[in-house]
């Protein structure tokens, strides 16, 4: 997991399947949405701490690095993954943790967040 992301917290069966409308709220309320701000550049990256790894989210795209996004969202089987829904809730209700990192950590963390292996 990413520097500063803490310990992965287990999810219920409903959340892990992504089939419950409660799953995004559980993610947001459990403090698993992180806003990384890199200094001094001011670059911002959003991350959701998942069961197996951290997922990079680009809300402007919208994009998530999870398998559900790749297999279901990009193939038009569903409009978005629940990580993006959790991010929306966390931003709206200020439920995210903000983490400041030096720019020297940017490449290392981006590499971790975009790798395919947990």
Secondary structure, 3 states (H helix, E strand, C coil): CCCCCCCCCCCCHHHHHCCCCCHHHHHHHCCCEEEEEEECCCCEEEEEECCCCEEEEECCCCEECCHHHHHHHCCCCCCCCHHHHHHHHHHHHCCCEEEEEEHHHHHHHHHHHHCCCC
